[in-house]
Amino acid sequence: MEKQYCSYYQARVLKEKTWFVVGMFRNEDHVAFERTMDGRPEILEFFVPESQETEFLWLMQALQKRGYVLGLEKLKNRFAEG
């Protein structure tokens, strides 16, 4: 059976709004799992199921417009093999 991984994003957030961004995703069931990067609290990483990617990107765009998210980048999932 082939392993499936979520899409992986990293976002740089306004430090004083980190709590708001985290809270928003904890309130939105199954859109994304988020956590801060070790030693870099201004960087959040997001694991996004393929079925939720459109909603995730919509929410991130809204947060960017408010100035809470300063940058967003889709990267290779750092937990994927190879």
C-alpha positions, 0 to 999 in steps of 0.5 A: 500500500502506498503511503500518502502524505499531506501537503506541507506548508510553512508560514511566517507569522506576525509574532503577536498574532501567532495565538490567533492563527493557531486558534483559527486552525484549531477551530476549523476541524480537519483543515490543517494540523499546525505547529511551531518550528522548533526554535523558530516560534515565528514559523508555523508548519502546516500539514494539509490533507489534499481534500482541504487544500482549497479551504486552507489556502483561502484561510491563509489568504484572508490572514495575509490580507490582515497582516497576520501571515507574512509569508507562505510557502509550499514545500516538500513534506519534510517527513516524506521518505526520499 
